């Protein structure tokens, strides 16, 4: 878990660095995601904070149709 925490440290300086999470239903355009190792890290950019919402192994990705 500390590796994932370290990977997310740069988000506070440029939170819009990564693209919007296309799997999040009705994304209010503040839910983003990035990949590290075999994980997809989903985070939410708020006015005063950045919250990690989910850490998923890429084998759990929804099927794209």
VENFEN-V55253 format. One record per run of one state. SS is the DSSP state (@ for helix, = for strand, . for the rest). FROM is the first residue (numbers start at 0). TO is the last residue. If there is no record, write none. Layout:
BEGIN
ss-><SS;SS>
from-><FROM;FROM>
to-><TO;TO>
END
This chain:
BEGIN
ss-><.;@;.;@;.;@;.;=;.;=;.;=;.;=;@;.>
from-><0;1;7;8;12;14;17;19;20;30;36;38;45;49;57;60>
to-><0;6;7;11;13;16;18;19;29;35;37;44;48;56;59;64>
END
